[in-house]
Amino acid sequence: MYSVCLTNMMHEKPEIFAEWLENEKNKAVKPEPNPDTGEVPLTVGVAYKHFKDKKEKEEVKEARFEVEG
């Protein structure tokens, strides 16, 4: 059903379809590479948790430095 609606929209109103397609592309979250390793971060697993915890610790250290310094 969904693909039929998209096909009809693509043929009948291509400008609306192009706008819709661009919006769908922009919805996708594009992960940024990890500055330490240069790899795209994982979304699940032990490595992701490790890097997330490390980043949170660094943010806390920076916040303490700003308050004290």
PQR file of N, CA, C, O and H, with PARSE charges and radii, in Angstrom:
ATOM      1  N   MET A   1       0.833  -1.191   0.000 -0.4000 1.5000
ATOM      2  CA  MET A   1       0.000   0.000   0.000 -0.0000 2.0000
ATOM      3  C   MET A   1       0.875   1.250   0.000  0.5500 1.7000
ATOM      4  O   MET A   1       0.653   2.177  -0.779 -0.5500 1.4000
ATOM      5  N   TYR A   2       1.861   1.262   0.874 -0.4000 1.5000
ATOM      6  CA  TYR A   2       2.733   2.421   1.006 -0.0000 2.0000
ATOM      7  C   TYR A   2       3.502   2.689  -0.287  0.5500 1.7000
ATOM      8  O   TYR A   2       3.618   3.836  -0.720 -0.5500 1.4000
ATOM      9  H   TYR A   2       2.041   0.509   1.507  0.4000 1.0000
ATOM     10  N   SER A   3       4.019   1.637  -0.892 -0.4000 1.5000
ATOM     11  CA  SER A   3       4.787   1.812  -2.130 -0.0000 2.0000
ATOM     12  C   SER A   3       3.895   2.241  -3.290  0.5500 1.7000
ATOM     13  O   SER A   3       4.348   2.962  -4.180 -0.5500 1.4000
ATOM     14  H   SER A   3       3.925   0.706  -0.539  0.4000 1.0000
ATOM     15  N   VAL A   4       2.642   1.813  -3.295 -0.4000 1.5000
ATOM     16  CA  VAL A   4       1.710   2.226  -4.342 -0.0000 2.0000
ATOM     17  C   VAL A   4       1.444   3.718  -4.241  0.5500 1.7000
ATOM     18  O   VAL A   4       1.415   4.412  -5.258 -0.5500 1.4000
ATOM     19  H   VAL A   4       2.274   1.228  -2.572  0.4000 1.0000
ATOM     20  N   CYS A   5       1.249   4.223  -3.019 -0.4000 1.5000
ATOM     21  CA  CYS A   5       1.016   5.661  -2.811 -0.0000 2.0000
ATOM     22  C   CYS A   5       2.232   6.464  -3.262  0.5500 1.7000
ATOM     23  O   CYS A   5       2.085   7.501  -3.909 -0.5500 1.4000
ATOM     24  H   CYS A   5       1.273   3.659  -2.194  0.4000 1.0000
ATOM     25  N   LEU A   6       3.413   5.999  -2.929 -0.4000 1.5000
ATOM     26  CA  LEU A   6       4.629   6.710  -3.331 -0.0000 2.0000
ATOM     27  C   LEU A   6       4.808   6.705  -4.838  0.5500 1.7000
ATOM     28  O   LEU A   6       5.224   7.706  -5.421 -0.5500 1.4000
ATOM     29  H   LEU A   6       3.532   5.157  -2.403  0.4000 1.0000
ATOM     30  N   THR A   7       4.497   5.588  -5.468 -0.4000 1.5000
ATOM     31  CA  THR A   7       4.615   5.498  -6.919 -0.0000 2.0000
ATOM     32  C   THR A   7       3.640   6.454  -7.595  0.5500 1.7000
ATOM     33  O   THR A   7       3.999   7.138  -8.553 -0.5500 1.4000
ATOM     34  H   THR A   7       4.159   4.774  -4.995  0.4000 1.0000
ATOM     35  N   ASN A   8       2.404   6.501  -7.095 -0.4000 1.5000
ATOM     36  CA  ASN A   8       1.415   7.419  -7.653 -0.0000 2.0000
ATOM     37  C   ASN A   8       1.859   8.870  -7.466  0.5500 1.7000
ATOM     38  O   ASN A   8       1.751   9.680  -8.386 -0.5500 1.4000
ATOM     39  H   ASN A   8       2.112   5.946  -6.317  0.4000 1.0000
ATOM     40  N   MET A   9       2.353   9.190  -6.285 -0.4000 1.5000
ATOM     41  CA  MET A   9       2.797  10.553  -6.014 -0.0000 2.0000
ATOM     42  C   MET A   9       3.984  10.906  -6.914  0.5500 1.7000
ATOM     43  O   MET A   9       4.087  12.036  -7.390 -0.5500 1.4000
ATOM     44  H   MET A   9       2.440   8.532  -5.537  0.4000 1.0000
ATOM     45  N   MET A  10       4.868   9.954  -7.144 -0.4000 1.5000
ATOM     46  CA  MET A  10       6.048  10.201  -7.965 -0.0000 2.0000
ATOM     47  C   MET A  10       5.646  10.531  -9.408  0.5500 1.7000
ATOM     48  O   MET A  10       6.249  11.397 -10.043 -0.5500 1.4000
ATOM     49  H   MET A  10       4.785   9.035  -6.757  0.4000 1.0000
ATOM     50  N   HIS A  11       4.644   9.850  -9.909 -0.4000 1.5000
ATOM     51  CA  HIS A  11       4.235  10.065 -11.300 -0.0000 2.0000
ATOM     52  C   HIS A  11       3.315  11.270 -11.457  0.5500 1.7000
ATOM     53  O   HIS A  11       3.409  11.997 -12.446 -0.5500 1.4000
ATOM     54  H   HIS A  11       4.154   9.147  -9.394  0.4000 1.0000
ATOM     55  N   GLU A  12       2.423  11.486 -10.485 -0.4000 1.5000
ATOM     56  CA  GLU A  12       1.436  12.553 -10.614 -0.0000 2.0000
ATOM     57  C   GLU A  12       1.959  13.915 -10.166  0.5500 1.7000
ATOM     58  O   GLU A  12       1.633  14.938 -10.767 -0.5500 1.4000
ATOM     59  H   GLU A  12       2.346  10.894  -9.683  0.4000 1.0000
ATOM     60  N   LYS A  13       2.764  13.925  -9.119 -0.4000 1.5000
ATOM     61  CA  LYS A  13       3.263  15.194  -8.570 -0.0000 2.0000
ATOM     62  C   LYS A  13       4.753  15.055  -8.235  0.5500 1.7000
ATOM     63  O   LYS A  13       5.111  14.904  -7.068 -0.5500 1.4000
ATOM     64  H   LYS A  13       3.029  13.094  -8.631  0.4000 1.0000
ATOM     65  N   PRO A  14       5.611  15.105  -9.240 -0.5600 1.5000
ATOM     66  CA  PRO A  14       7.036  14.870  -9.000  0.2800 2.0000
ATOM     67  C   PRO A  14       7.687  15.920  -8.094  0.5500 1.7000
ATOM     68  O   PRO A  14       8.631  15.595  -7.374 -0.5500 1.4000
ATOM     69  N   GLU A  15       7.213  17.166  -8.109 -0.4000 1.5000
ATOM     70  CA  GLU A  15       7.820  18.189  -7.252 -0.0000 2.0000
ATOM     71  C   GLU A  15       7.530  17.913  -5.780  0.5500 1.7000
ATOM     72  O   GLU A  15       8.388  18.135  -4.926 -0.5500 1.4000
ATOM     73  H   GLU A  15       6.447  17.430  -8.694  0.4000 1.0000
ATOM     74  N   ILE A  16       6.335  17.435  -5.483 -0.4000 1.5000
ATOM     75  CA  ILE A  16       6.002  17.088  -4.098 -0.0000 2.0000
ATOM     76  C   ILE A  16       6.781  15.851  -3.676  0.5500 1.7000
ATOM     77  O   ILE A  16       7.259  15.769  -2.545 -0.5500 1.4000
ATOM     78  H   ILE A  16       5.638  17.255  -6.177  0.4000 1.0000
ATOM     79  N   PHE A  17       6.910  14.896  -4.579 -0.4000 1.5000
ATOM     80  CA  PHE A  17       7.674  13.689  -4.272 -0.0000 2.0000
ATOM     81  C   PHE A  17       9.138  14.029  -3.993  0.5500 1.7000
ATOM     82  O   PHE A  17       9.735  13.480  -3.067 -0.5500 1.4000
ATOM     83  H   PHE A  17       6.522  14.963  -5.498  0.4000 1.0000
ATOM     84  N   ALA A  18       9.717  14.929  -4.785 -0.4000 1.5000
ATOM     85  CA  ALA A  18      11.114  15.323  -4.580 -0.0000 2.0000
ATOM     86  C   ALA A  18      11.283  15.991  -3.218  0.5500 1.7000
ATOM     87  O   ALA A  18      12.266  15.741  -2.521 -0.5500 1.4000
ATOM     88  H   ALA A  18       9.231  15.375  -5.537  0.4000 1.0000
ATOM     89  N   GLU A  19      10.331  16.837  -2.838 -0.4000 1.5000
ATOM     90  CA  GLU A  19      10.392  17.498  -1.529 -0.0000 2.0000
ATOM     91  C   GLU A  19      10.265  16.473  -0.406  0.5500 1.7000
ATOM     92  O   GLU A  19      11.000  16.532   0.580 -0.5500 1.4000
ATOM     93  H   GLU A  19       9.532  17.040  -3.405  0.4000 1.0000
ATOM     94  N   TRP A  20       9.322  15.525  -0.557 -0.4000 1.5000
ATOM     95  CA  TRP A  20       9.134  14.499   0.451 -0.0000 2.0000
ATOM     96  C   TRP A  20      10.398  13.643   0.591  0.5500 1.7000
ATOM     97  O   TRP A  20      10.818  13.322   1.702 -0.5500 1.4000
ATOM     98  H   TRP A  20       8.724  15.477  -1.358  0.4000 1.0000
ATOM     99  N   LEU A  21      10.997  13.280  -0.542 -0.4000 1.5000
ATOM    100  CA  LEU A  21      12.196  12.450  -0.526 -0.0000 2.0000
ATOM    101  C   LEU A  21      13.346  13.171   0.172  0.5500 1.7000
ATOM    102  O   LEU A  21      14.083  12.560   0.947 -0.5500 1.4000
ATOM    103  H   LEU A  21      10.656  13.540  -1.445  0.4000 1.0000
ATOM    104  N   GLU A  22      13.500  14.458  -0.096 -0.4000 1.5000
ATOM    105  CA  GLU A  22      14.557  15.244   0.553 -0.0000 2.0000
ATOM    106  C   GLU A  22      14.337  15.296   2.064  0.5500 1.7000
ATOM    107  O   GLU A  22      15.290  15.200   2.838 -0.5500 1.4000
ATOM    108  H   GLU A  22      12.901  14.954  -0.725  0.4000 1.0000
ATOM    109  N   ASN A  23      13.092  15.448   2.477 -0.4000 1.5000
ATOM    110  CA  ASN A  23      12.783  15.464   3.913 -0.0000 2.0000
ATOM    111  C   ASN A  23      13.102  14.125   4.559  0.5500 1.7000
ATOM    112  O   ASN A  23      13.615  14.083   5.678 -0.5500 1.4000
ATOM    113  H   ASN A  23      12.318  15.526   1.849  0.4000 1.0000
ATOM    114  N   GLU A  24      12.810  13.045   3.877 -0.4000 1.5000
ATOM    115  CA  GLU A  24      13.112  11.719   4.408 -0.0000 2.0000
ATOM    116  C   GLU A  24      14.618  11.509   4.549  0.5500 1.7000
ATOM    117  O   GLU A  24      15.071  10.902   5.520 -0.5500 1.4000
ATOM    118  H   GLU A  24      12.394  13.079   2.968  0.4000 1.0000
ATOM    119  N   LYS A  25      15.388  11.999   3.597 -0.4000 1.5000
ATOM    120  CA  LYS A  25      16.841  11.870   3.668 -0.0000 2.0000
ATOM    121  C   LYS A  25      17.391  12.647   4.860  0.5500 1.7000
ATOM    122  O   LYS A  25      18.318  12.191   5.529 -0.5500 1.4000
ATOM    123  H   LYS A  25      15.020  12.492   2.808  0.4000 1.0000
ATOM    124  N   ASN A  26      16.827  13.806   5.120 -0.4000 1.5000
ATOM    125  CA  ASN A  26      17.303  14.640   6.221 -0.0000 2.0000
ATOM    126  C   ASN A  26      16.913  14.097   7.582  0.5500 1.7000
ATOM    127  O   ASN A  26      17.518  14.467   8.588 -0.5500 1.4000
ATOM    128  H   ASN A  26      16.074  14.176   4.577  0.4000 1.0000
ATOM    129  N   LYS A  27      15.915  13.228   7.634 -0.4000 1.5000
ATOM    130  CA  LYS A  27      15.503  12.634   8.902 -0.0000 2.0000
ATOM    131  C   LYS A  27      16.552  11.667   9.439  0.5500 1.7000
ATOM    132  O   LYS A  27      16.691  11.503  10.651 -0.5500 1.4000
ATOM    133  H   LYS A  27      15.423  12.928   6.816  0.4000 1.0000
ATOM    134  N   ALA A  28      17.277  11.040   8.550 -0.4000 1.5000
ATOM    135  CA  ALA A  28      18.256  10.030   8.957 -0.0000 2.0000
ATOM    136  C   ALA A  28      19.355  10.682   9.780  0.5500 1.7000
ATOM    137  O   ALA A  28      19.902  11.717   9.398 -0.5500 1.4000
ATOM    138  H   ALA A  28      17.164  11.173   7.566  0.4000 1.0000
ATOM    139  N   VAL A  29      19.667  10.079  10.891 -0.4000 1.5000
ATOM    140  CA  VAL A  29      20.732  10.573  11.756 -0.0000 2.0000
ATOM    141  C   VAL A  29      22.057  10.071  11.208  0.5500 1.7000
ATOM    142  O   VAL A  29      22.256   8.868  11.038 -0.5500 1.4000
ATOM    143  H   VAL A  29      19.223   9.239  11.201  0.4000 1.0000
ATOM    144  N   LYS A  30      22.944  10.988  10.939 -0.4000 1.5000
ATOM    145  CA  LYS A  30      24.239  10.621  10.396 -0.0000 2.0000
ATOM    146  C   LYS A  30      25.266  10.706  11.524  0.5500 1.7000
ATOM    147  O   LYS A  30      25.587  11.803  11.982 -0.5500 1.4000
ATOM    148  H   LYS A  30      22.781  11.965  11.078  0.4000 1.0000
ATOM    149  N   PRO A  31      25.782   9.571  11.975 -0.5600 1.5000
ATOM    150  CA  PRO A  31      26.730   9.588  13.088  0.2800 2.0000
ATOM    151  C   PRO A  31      28.049  10.244  12.705  0.5500 1.7000
ATOM    152  O   PRO A  31      28.522  10.116  11.576 -0.5500 1.4000
ATOM    153  N   GLU A  32      28.632  10.949  13.669 -0.4000 1.5000
ATOM    154  CA  GLU A  32      29.924  11.590  13.447 -0.0000 2.0000
ATOM    155  C   GLU A  32      31.032  10.627  13.846  0.5500 1.7000
ATOM    156  O   GLU A  32      30.858   9.858  14.791 -0.5500 1.4000
ATOM    157  H   GLU A  32      28.247  11.053  14.587  0.4000 1.0000
ATOM    158  N   PRO A  33      32.159  10.646  13.156 -0.5600 1.5000
ATOM    159  CA  PRO A  33      33.265   9.758  13.514  0.2800 2.0000
ATOM    160  C   PRO A  33      33.810  10.071  14.909  0.5500 1.7000
ATOM    161  O   PRO A  33      33.816  11.222  15.346 -0.5500 1.4000
ATOM    162  N   ASN A  34      34.260   9.038  15.586 -0.4000 1.5000
ATOM    163  CA  ASN A  34      34.849   9.196  16.895 -0.0000 2.0000
ATOM    164  C   ASN A  34      36.189   9.915  16.742  0.5500 1.7000
ATOM    165  O   ASN A  34      37.011   9.489  15.932 -0.5500 1.4000
ATOM    166  H   ASN A  34      34.255   8.103  15.232  0.4000 1.0000
ATOM    167  N   PRO A  35      36.439  11.006  17.503 -0.5600 1.5000
ATOM    168  CA  PRO A  35      37.695  11.737  17.350  0.2800 2.0000
ATOM    169  C   PRO A  35      38.924  10.923  17.776  0.5500 1.7000
ATOM    170  O   PRO A  35      40.027  11.168  17.290 -0.5500 1.4000
ATOM    171  N   ASP A  36      38.735   9.959  18.680 -0.4000 1.5000
ATOM    172  CA  ASP A  36      39.861   9.145  19.154 -0.0000 2.0000
ATOM    173  C   ASP A  36      40.310   8.125  18.117  0.5500 1.7000
ATOM    174  O   ASP A  36      41.507   7.923  17.912 -0.5500 1.4000
ATOM    175  H   ASP A  36      37.838   9.760  19.076  0.4000 1.0000
ATOM    176  N   THR A  37      39.337   7.478  17.458 -0.4000 1.5000
ATOM    177  CA  THR A  37      39.677   6.390  16.553 -0.0000 2.0000
ATOM    178  C   THR A  37      39.412   6.702  15.087  0.5500 1.7000
ATOM    179  O   THR A  37      39.978   6.062  14.201 -0.5500 1.4000
ATOM    180  H   THR A  37      38.364   7.642  17.625  0.4000 1.0000
ATOM    181  N   GLY A  38      38.550   7.685  14.829 -0.4000 1.5000
ATOM    182  CA  GLY A  38      38.198   8.005  13.460 -0.0000 2.0000
ATOM    183  C   GLY A  38      37.130   7.097  12.887  0.5500 1.7000
ATOM    184  O   GLY A  38      36.747   7.240  11.726 -0.5500 1.4000
ATOM    185  H   GLY A  38      38.090   8.205  15.548  0.4000 1.0000
ATOM    186  N   GLU A  39      36.640   6.157  13.700 -0.4000 1.5000
ATOM    187  CA  GLU A  39      35.615   5.231  13.241 -0.0000 2.0000
ATOM    188  C   GLU A  39      34.232   5.802  13.530  0.5500 1.7000
ATOM    189  O   GLU A  39      34.060   6.605  14.446 -0.5500 1.4000
ATOM    190  H   GLU A  39      36.951   6.041  14.644  0.4000 1.0000
ATOM    191  N   VAL A  40      33.262   5.384  12.748 -0.4000 1.5000
ATOM    192  CA  VAL A  40      31.883   5.773  13.011 -0.0000 2.0000
ATOM    193  C   VAL A  40      31.434   5.035  14.261  0.5500 1.7000
ATOM    194  O   VAL A  40      31.625   3.823  14.353 -0.5500 1.4000
ATOM    195  H   VAL A  40      33.403   4.732  12.004  0.4000 1.0000
ATOM    196  N   PRO A  41      30.842   5.734  15.229 -0.5600 1.5000
ATOM    197  CA  PRO A  41      30.486   5.088  16.495  0.2800 2.0000
ATOM    198  C   PRO A  41      29.420   4.010  16.331  0.5500 1.7000
ATOM    199  O   PRO A  41      28.553   4.096  15.462 -0.5500 1.4000
ATOM    200  N   LEU A  42      29.504   3.021  17.165 -0.4000 1.5000
ATOM    201  CA  LEU A  42      28.531   1.942  17.164 -0.0000 2.0000
ATOM    202  C   LEU A  42      27.267   2.410  17.866  0.5500 1.7000
ATOM    203  O   LEU A  42      27.311   3.323  18.690 -0.5500 1.4000
ATOM    204  H   LEU A  42      30.209   2.952  17.871  0.4000 1.0000
ATOM    205  N   THR A  43      26.163   1.796  17.546 -0.4000 1.5000
ATOM    206  CA  THR A  43      24.926   2.157  18.224 -0.0000 2.0000
ATOM    207  C   THR A  43      24.552   1.129  19.282  0.5500 1.7000
ATOM    208  O   THR A  43      23.663   1.382  20.095 -0.5500 1.4000
ATOM    209  H   THR A  43      26.127   1.054  16.877  0.4000 1.0000
ATOM    210  N   VAL A  44      25.196   0.006  19.286 -0.4000 1.5000
ATOM    211  CA  VAL A  44      24.945  -1.021  20.293 -0.0000 2.0000
ATOM    212  C   VAL A  44      26.269  -1.675  20.642  0.5500 1.7000
ATOM    213  O   VAL A  44      27.242  -1.593  19.893 -0.5500 1.4000
ATOM    214  H   VAL A  44      25.918  -0.199  18.626  0.4000 1.0000
ATOM    215  N   GLY A  45      26.284  -2.316  21.780 -0.4000 1.5000
ATOM    216  CA  GLY A  45      27.441  -3.116  22.123 -0.0000 2.0000
ATOM    217  C   GLY A  45      28.341  -2.495  23.178  0.5500 1.7000
ATOM    218  O   GLY A  45      28.122  -1.373  23.632 -0.5500 1.4000
ATOM    219  H   GLY A  45      25.494  -2.382  22.389  0.4000 1.0000
ATOM    220  N   VAL A  46      29.355  -3.254  23.551 -0.4000 1.5000
ATOM    221  CA  VAL A  46      30.273  -2.887  24.613 -0.0000 2.0000
ATOM    222  C   VAL A  46      31.143  -1.702  24.215  0.5500 1.7000
ATOM    223  O   VAL A  46      31.379  -0.812  25.033 -0.5500 1.4000
ATOM    224  H   VAL A  46      29.533  -4.166  23.182  0.4000 1.0000
ATOM    225  N   ALA A  47      31.618  -1.674  22.989 -0.4000 1.5000
ATOM    226  CA  ALA A  47      32.487  -0.584  22.544 -0.0000 2.0000
ATOM    227  C   ALA A  47      31.745   0.743  22.591  0.5500 1.7000
ATOM    228  O   ALA A  47      32.320   1.754  22.996 -0.5500 1.4000
ATOM    229  H   ALA A  47      31.426  -2.396  22.325  0.4000 1.0000
ATOM    230  N   TYR A  48      30.489   0.761  22.188 -0.4000 1.5000
ATOM    231  CA  TYR A  48      29.704   1.989  22.221 -0.0000 2.0000
ATOM    232  C   TYR A  48      29.579   2.490  23.651  0.5500 1.7000
ATOM    233  O   TYR A  48      29.736   3.684  23.905 -0.5500 1.4000
ATOM    234  H   TYR A  48      30.022  -0.060  21.859  0.4000 1.0000
ATOM    235  N   LYS A  49      29.300   1.588  24.588 -0.4000 1.5000
ATOM    236  CA  LYS A  49      29.159   1.976  25.990 -0.0000 2.0000
ATOM    237  C   LYS A  49      30.474   2.527  26.510  0.5500 1.7000
ATOM    238  O   LYS A  49      30.478   3.514  27.247 -0.5500 1.4000
ATOM    239  H   LYS A  49      29.173   0.618  24.382  0.4000 1.0000
ATOM    240  N   HIS A  50      31.576   1.919  26.148 -0.4000 1.5000
ATOM    241  CA  HIS A  50      32.884   2.386  26.605 -0.0000 2.0000
ATOM    242  C   HIS A  50      33.151   3.814  26.131  0.5500 1.7000
ATOM    243  O   HIS A  50      33.545   4.667  26.927 -0.5500 1.4000
ATOM    244  H   HIS A  50      31.573   1.118  25.550  0.4000 1.0000
ATOM    245  N   PHE A  51      32.938   4.078  24.842 -0.4000 1.5000
ATOM    246  CA  PHE A  51      33.188   5.415  24.313 -0.0000 2.0000
ATOM    247  C   PHE A  51      32.211   6.438  24.874  0.5500 1.7000
ATOM    248  O   PHE A  51      32.581   7.587  25.114 -0.5500 1.4000
ATOM    249  H   PHE A  51      32.618   3.385  24.196  0.4000 1.0000
ATOM    250  N   LYS A  52      30.962   6.024  25.084 -0.4000 1.5000
ATOM    251  CA  LYS A  52      29.970   6.924  25.650 -0.0000 2.0000
ATOM    252  C   LYS A  52      30.343   7.301  27.078  0.5500 1.7000
ATOM    253  O   LYS A  52      30.266   8.472  27.450 -0.5500 1.4000
ATOM    254  H   LYS A  52      30.661   5.090  24.889  0.4000 1.0000
ATOM    255  N   ASP A  53      30.749   6.311  27.889 -0.4000 1.5000
ATOM    256  CA  ASP A  53      31.165   6.583  29.261 -0.0000 2.0000
ATOM    257  C   ASP A  53      32.393   7.484  29.296  0.5500 1.7000
ATOM    258  O   ASP A  53      32.478   8.393  30.121 -0.5500 1.4000
ATOM    259  H   ASP A  53      30.811   5.359  27.587  0.4000 1.0000
ATOM    260  N   LYS A  54      33.337   7.232  28.405 -0.4000 1.5000
ATOM    261  CA  LYS A  54      34.555   8.041  28.350 -0.0000 2.0000
ATOM    262  C   LYS A  54      34.220   9.493  28.001  0.5500 1.7000
ATOM    263  O   LYS A  54      34.778  10.421  28.587 -0.5500 1.4000
ATOM    264  H   LYS A  54      33.267   6.494  27.735  0.4000 1.0000
ATOM    265  N   LYS A  55      33.324   9.680  27.061 -0.4000 1.5000
ATOM    266  CA  LYS A  55      32.928  11.030  26.661 -0.0000 2.0000
ATOM    267  C   LYS A  55      32.233  11.750  27.821  0.5500 1.7000
ATOM    268  O   LYS A  55      32.487  12.931  28.058 -0.5500 1.4000
ATOM    269  H   LYS A  55      32.871   8.927  26.585  0.4000 1.0000
ATOM    270  N   GLU A  56      31.369  11.051  28.533 -0.4000 1.5000
ATOM    271  CA  GLU A  56      30.671  11.650  29.663 -0.0000 2.0000
ATOM    272  C   GLU A  56      31.656  12.060  30.760  0.5500 1.7000
ATOM    273  O   GLU A  56      31.491  13.117  31.369 -0.5500 1.4000
ATOM    274  H   GLU A  56      31.163  10.092  28.340  0.4000 1.0000
ATOM    275  N   LYS A  57      32.675  11.240  31.020 -0.4000 1.5000
ATOM    276  CA  LYS A  57      33.680  11.582  32.023 -0.0000 2.0000
ATOM    277  C   LYS A  57      34.452  12.828  31.618  0.5500 1.7000
ATOM    278  O   LYS A  57      34.740  13.684  32.454 -0.5500 1.4000
ATOM    279  H   LYS A  57      32.809  10.382  30.525  0.4000 1.0000
ATOM    280  N   GLU A  58      34.789  12.932  30.336 -0.4000 1.5000
ATOM    281  CA  GLU A  58      35.514  14.106  29.855 -0.0000 2.0000
ATOM    282  C   GLU A  58      34.661  15.359  29.982  0.5500 1.7000
ATOM    283  O   GLU A  58      35.177  16.427  30.312 -0.5500 1.4000
ATOM    284  H   GLU A  58      34.555  12.236  29.657  0.4000 1.0000
ATOM    285  N   GLU A  59      33.362  15.242  29.722 -0.4000 1.5000
ATOM    286  CA  GLU A  59      32.469  16.386  29.842 -0.0000 2.0000
ATOM    287  C   GLU A  59      32.370  16.835  31.293  0.5500 1.7000
ATOM    288  O   GLU A  59      32.311  18.034  31.566 -0.5500 1.4000
ATOM    289  H   GLU A  59      32.943  14.375  29.454  0.4000 1.0000
ATOM    290  N   VAL A  60      32.351  15.891  32.225 -0.4000 1.5000
ATOM    291  CA  VAL A  60      32.285  16.227  33.645 -0.0000 2.0000
ATOM    292  C   VAL A  60      33.567  16.929  34.073  0.5500 1.7000
ATOM    293  O   VAL A  60      33.523  17.909  34.815 -0.5500 1.4000
ATOM    294  H   VAL A  60      32.398  14.917  32.003  0.4000 1.0000
ATOM    295  N   LYS A  61      34.714  16.428  33.606 -0.4000 1.5000
ATOM    296  CA  LYS A  61      35.995  17.049  33.944 -0.0000 2.0000
ATOM    297  C   LYS A  61      36.049  18.479  33.405  0.5500 1.7000
ATOM    298  O   LYS A  61      36.520  19.380  34.100 -0.5500 1.4000
ATOM    299  H   LYS A  61      34.750  15.631  33.002  0.4000 1.0000
ATOM    300  N   GLU A  62      35.579  18.698  32.191 -0.4000 1.5000
ATOM    301  CA  GLU A  62      35.578  20.033  31.607 -0.0000 2.0000
ATOM    302  C   GLU A  62      34.663  20.963  32.389  0.5500 1.7000
ATOM    303  O   GLU A  62      34.996  22.128  32.608 -0.5500 1.4000
ATOM    304  H   GLU A  62      35.196  17.967  31.626  0.4000 1.0000
ATOM    305  N   ALA A  63      33.513  20.454  32.811 -0.4000 1.5000
ATOM    306  CA  ALA A  63      32.572  21.279  33.574 -0.0000 2.0000
ATOM    307  C   ALA A  63      33.183  21.657  34.919  0.5500 1.7000
ATOM    308  O   ALA A  63      33.023  22.795  35.361 -0.5500 1.4000
ATOM    309  H   ALA A  63      33.242  19.508  32.633  0.4000 1.0000
ATOM    310  N   ARG A  64      33.877  20.737  35.576 -0.4000 1.5000
ATOM    311  CA  ARG A  64      34.513  21.048  36.859 -0.0000 2.0000
ATOM    312  C   ARG A  64      35.620  22.089  36.680  0.5500 1.7000
ATOM    313  O   ARG A  64      35.782  22.983  37.511 -0.5500 1.4000
ATOM    314  H   ARG A  64      34.007  19.813  35.217  0.4000 1.0000
ATOM    315  N   PHE A  65      36.375  21.965  35.591 -0.4000 1.5000
ATOM    316  CA  PHE A  65      37.445  22.903  35.330 -0.0000 2.0000
ATOM    317  C   PHE A  65      36.884  24.302  35.124  0.5500 1.7000
ATOM    318  O   PHE A  65      37.456  25.270  35.625 -0.5500 1.4000
ATOM    319  H   PHE A  65      36.243  21.239  34.916  0.4000 1.0000
ATOM    320  N   GLU A  66      35.800  24.428  34.414 -0.4000 1.5000
ATOM    321  CA  GLU A  66      35.186  25.719  34.165 -0.0000 2.0000
ATOM    322  C   GLU A  66      34.680  26.347  35.446  0.5500 1.7000
ATOM    323  O   GLU A  66      34.804  27.557  35.633 -0.5500 1.4000
ATOM    324  H   GLU A  66      35.336  23.641  34.007  0.4000 1.0000
ATOM    325  N   VAL A  67      34.106  25.539  36.336 -0.4000 1.5000
ATOM    326  CA  VAL A  67      33.578  26.053  37.596 -0.0000 2.0000
ATOM    327  C   VAL A  67      34.733  26.477  38.505  0.5500 1.7000
ATOM    328  O   VAL A  67      34.659  27.543  39.118 -0.5500 1.4000
ATOM    329  H   VAL A  67      34.005  24.556  36.183  0.4000 1.0000
ATOM    330  N   GLU A  68      35.789  25.683  38.611 -0.4000 1.5000
ATOM    331  CA  GLU A  68      36.910  25.965  39.502 -0.0000 2.0000
ATOM    332  C   GLU A  68      37.808  27.037  38.925  0.5500 1.7000
ATOM    333  O   GLU A  68      38.274  27.901  39.668 -0.5500 1.4000
ATOM    334  H   GLU A  68      35.849  24.818  38.113  0.4000 1.0000
ATOM    335  N   GLY A  69      38.066  27.016  37.641 -0.4000 1.5000
ATOM    336  CA  GLY A  69      39.041  27.879  37.008 -0.0000 2.0000
ATOM    337  C   GLY A  69      38.460  29.153  36.597  0.5500 1.7000
ATOM    338  O   GLY A  69      39.161  30.000  36.042 -0.5500 1.4000
ATOM    339  H   GLY A  69      37.688  26.314  37.037  0.4000 1.0000
TER
END
